[in-house]
Amino acid sequence: MKQIFRLQTIALLFVVILIASCASKPKTETTEKSVTENWIQLFNGTNLNDWQIKFKGEELGVNYNNTFSVEDSLLRVSYENWTEWNGKFGHIFYKDEFSHYRLRVEYRFVGEQVKNGPGWAFRNNGLMLHGQSAASMELDQDFPVSLEVQLLGGNGTDERSTMNVCTPGTNIVMDSVLIEQHCTNSNSKTYHGDDWVTVEVEVHGGGIVRHFVEGVEVMHYEKPQLDPRAPYYQKLLPADGSIIITKGTISLQAESHNTDFRKIELLVLEE
C-alpha cells in the first residue's frame, strides 16, 4: 500500500508541475514581448550618408583630409593623411536631433597621435550630446555648444577615467550645485591599450543624464543648460528665454588621435 501511495503522490506532483508550466508559458511570452527594444543603428556599418561633417575653418560638408571614413565596417577617425596637427578640430553629426534616449557606443583608440597634437588630446574623443546643429556652427568655431561625454584612453601607466563630462558653452547641475568648470571626472576605471570599450548614456531631455561604462553607472548630473558666459549664448538662446537644453544633435569628435567606432545605436525613451 505504501508503494502505491508513493506512486500516486509522485504522479500527482507531476500533473501539478505540468499544469503550472503550461499556465506560466503565455505569461513568459508576454514578458519577452514587453521588453523588446527597438534600437536605431545610427551608424549602418557601410557609409556616412546619415551624417554631416564640420571642421574648424572649413565649410559644412568638407571632410578635411578624409579624416572620417568607413573601413572594415568601422567608422574611423583617422589621421593617416595628416602631416601634423594644425588646430582643425572636426565633428561628424548624425542627421536627426533627439531628446529622451539611451545611446550605446563601442569605441577604441588605435595607433599614435598625429604629430604636434595637443597633450590633452592624446587618446581623446567625445560624444557631443544635446548639441547645436552643424549648420549653425561658425566657420572658425572649435566645438559645438553641447554636453561632451568625454572618451579617454590611458597611457599604460597613469590613472585616467573615461566617460567624464565636459561642457563647451554649457553648464550642468550636480547634487543641486551649478557646475561651471569645464570638465568633471567620472568614477570609471582606466582603459589602457587598444581594447574595445562599451559605453552608454541615458538622457532624459532637460532632466537627468547618466553615464555607464561596461554596464556600470560612473556618474550622473541634471539640468543641462546654456552658459551665459559663452560667446554663442545669445545666438542659441531660444525665443522663450529658457536656458535648459531639452534636445539636440549627437556628434563624434576628431581631436588628433585615431579612434574607431564599431557600434553607435540609440533607443528612444518615453518622455
C-alpha positions in Angstrom: 0.0 0.0 0.0 2.9 2.4 0.8 4.4 1.8 -2.6 1.1 2.5 -4.3 0.6 5.7 -2.3 4.1 6.8 -3.1 3.5 6.3 -6.8 0.2 8.2 -6.6 1.9 11.1 -4.9 4.6 11.3 -7.5 2.0 11.2 -10.3 0.0 14.0 -8.6 3.1 16.2 -8.3 4.0 15.6 -11.9 0.5 16.7 -13.0 0.6 19.8 -10.8 4.1 20.8 -12.2 2.9 20.2 -15.8 -0.2 22.4 -15.3 1.8 25.2 -13.7 4.3 25.1 -16.5 1.6 25.4 -19.1 -0.1 28.2 -17.3 3.0 30.2 -17.0 4.1 29.9 -20.6 1.9 32.6 -22.1 3.0 35.0 -19.3 6.6 34.4 -20.2 6.0 35.1 -23.8 4.1 38.3 -22.9 7.0 39.4 -20.7 9.5 38.8 -23.5 7.5 40.8 -26.0 7.1 43.7 -23.5 10.9 44.1 -23.1 11.6 44.1 -26.9 13.7 47.2 -27.6 13.8 48.9 -30.9 17.4 50.2 -31.2 18.2 52.6 -34.1 21.5 52.0 -35.8 22.9 55.5 -36.2 26.0 54.0 -37.9 25.0 51.5 -40.6 28.4 50.0 -41.0 28.5 50.8 -44.7 28.7 54.6 -45.3 28.3 58.0 -43.8 25.1 59.0 -45.6 23.2 59.9 -42.5 26.0 62.1 -41.1 27.2 65.7 -41.6 30.8 66.8 -41.2 32.1 70.1 -40.0 35.8 71.1 -39.5 37.0 74.3 -38.0 37.9 76.7 -40.8 36.1 74.6 -43.4 32.6 74.9 -44.9 29.9 72.4 -43.8 30.4 69.1 -45.6 34.1 69.2 -46.2 35.7 66.0 -44.9 39.2 67.5 -44.3 42.0 65.1 -45.2 39.3 62.3 -45.4 39.5 62.2 -41.6 36.2 60.5 -41.2 35.7 57.3 -43.2 34.2 53.8 -43.2 36.6 50.8 -43.4 36.0 47.2 -42.4 32.5 48.1 -41.1 34.0 50.6 -38.7 33.5 54.4 -38.6 37.1 55.6 -38.4 38.6 58.9 -37.3 42.0 58.6 -39.0 45.0 61.0 -39.2 46.9 58.9 -41.8 46.5 61.7 -44.3 47.7 64.5 -42.0 51.3 65.6 -41.8 50.9 67.3 -38.5 48.2 68.8 -36.3 47.1 72.3 -37.4 44.2 73.1 -35.0 41.4 71.9 -37.2 39.0 70.3 -34.8 36.4 68.2 -36.5 32.9 66.8 -35.7 30.6 64.4 -37.5 26.9 65.0 -36.8 24.0 62.5 -37.1 21.2 63.9 -39.2 18.5 64.0 -36.5 18.0 65.5 -33.1 17.0 63.6 -30.0 15.6 64.4 -26.6 14.9 61.3 -24.4 17.1 58.4 -25.3 19.8 55.8 -24.5 22.9 55.9 -26.6 25.2 52.9 -26.8 28.7 53.1 -28.4 31.6 50.8 -28.8 35.0 52.5 -29.3 38.7 52.0 -29.2 41.8 54.2 -29.6 44.4 53.0 -32.1 47.9 53.9 -33.2 49.8 57.1 -32.4 48.5 60.6 -32.0 49.2 62.9 -35.0 52.4 64.9 -34.8 52.1 68.0 -32.6 48.7 67.1 -31.4 47.7 68.7 -28.0 48.9 66.8 -25.0 45.4 66.7 -23.5 44.0 65.3 -26.8 46.1 62.1 -26.5 43.6 59.2 -26.8 40.8 61.7 -26.5 37.4 61.7 -28.3 33.9 62.6 -27.3 30.2 62.0 -27.7 28.7 65.5 -28.1 25.1 65.4 -27.0 22.2 68.0 -26.9 24.4 69.9 -29.3 23.7 72.7 -31.7 23.2 71.8 -35.4 26.3 71.5 -37.7 24.8 74.2 -39.9 24.6 76.7 -37.1 28.3 76.5 -36.2 30.5 79.4 -37.1 33.3 78.9 -39.7 36.1 79.0 -37.1 34.2 77.5 -34.2 36.2 74.8 -32.3 33.4 72.8 -30.8 29.6 72.7 -31.0 27.8 74.0 -27.9 26.8 70.7 -26.3 27.4 68.3 -23.5 30.6 66.4 -24.2 30.7 62.8 -22.9 34.4 62.5 -22.9 36.1 59.3 -24.1 39.6 58.9 -22.8 42.3 56.2 -23.0 45.2 55.6 -20.7 48.9 55.9 -21.4 49.7 52.5 -20.0 50.7 53.8 -16.6 48.7 56.6 -15.2 45.1 56.7 -14.0 42.7 58.4 -16.4 38.9 57.9 -16.2 36.7 57.8 -19.3 33.0 58.9 -19.7 33.8 62.2 -18.0 31.6 65.2 -18.8 32.8 68.5 -20.4 30.7 71.5 -21.1 31.5 73.6 -24.2 29.2 76.5 -24.0 27.0 74.8 -21.3 26.7 74.1 -17.6 25.2 71.3 -15.6 23.9 70.7 -12.1 25.3 68.0 -9.8 24.0 67.4 -6.2 21.9 70.6 -6.5 25.0 72.7 -7.3 25.6 74.5 -10.6 28.8 73.2 -12.1 30.6 75.9 -14.2 34.0 74.2 -14.5 34.7 72.8 -18.0 35.3 69.1 -17.1 34.2 66.8 -14.3 35.6 63.3 -13.9 33.6 60.1 -13.6 34.3 57.2 -11.3 35.3 54.8 -14.1 38.5 52.8 -14.2 41.3 53.5 -16.7 41.3 51.7 -20.1 44.8 51.3 -21.4 45.6 49.8 -24.8 43.5 49.3 -27.9 40.7 47.2 -26.5 37.1 47.9 -27.3 35.1 49.7 -24.6 31.3 49.7 -24.4 29.7 52.8 -23.0 26.1 54.1 -22.7 24.5 57.5 -21.9 20.9 57.7 -20.7 19.5 61.2 -21.4 16.1 62.5 -20.2 15.6 65.7 -22.0 16.4 68.7 -19.7 16.4 66.3 -16.7 18.9 63.7 -15.5 21.8 62.3 -17.6 23.6 59.1 -16.6 26.9 57.7 -17.9 27.7 54.0 -17.9 30.9 52.0 -18.7 30.5 48.3 -19.4 27.1 48.4 -17.7 28.2 50.2 -14.6 27.0 53.8 -13.8 30.0 56.0 -13.3 28.4 59.5 -13.0 25.1 61.4 -13.3 24.0 65.0 -13.4 21.0 67.1 -14.5 19.6 70.3 -15.9 21.9 70.7 -18.9 21.8 74.4 -19.8 23.3 77.2 -21.9 26.2 79.1 -20.3 25.5 82.9 -20.3 29.3 83.5 -20.3 29.8 81.6 -23.6 30.2 83.5 -26.9 27.3 81.8 -28.6 24.8 82.2 -25.8 22.7 84.9 -27.3 22.7 83.2 -30.7 21.4 79.9 -29.3 19.1 81.2 -26.7 15.5 80.2 -27.7 12.7 82.7 -28.1 11.1 81.7 -24.8 14.4 82.6 -23.0 14.8 79.2 -21.3 18.4 78.2 -20.8 17.6 74.5 -20.2 18.6 72.3 -23.1 16.0 69.6 -23.8 17.2 68.2 -27.1 19.9 68.5 -29.7 22.3 66.8 -32.1 24.7 63.9 -31.5 28.2 64.2 -32.9 31.6 62.5 -32.6 35.0 64.3 -32.5 38.2 64.4 -34.3 40.8 65.9 -31.9 44.1 64.5 -33.2 44.0 60.8 -32.1 42.9 57.9 -34.3 39.6 56.4 -33.0 37.4 53.5 -34.2 33.7 53.1 -33.6 32.0 49.8 -34.4 28.6 50.4 -32.9 26.6 53.6 -32.5 23.0 52.8 -31.6 20.1 54.6 -29.9 17.0 53.7 -28.1 14.3 56.3 -27.9 12.8 56.6 -24.4 9.3 57.7 -23.4 9.2 61.3 -22.2 
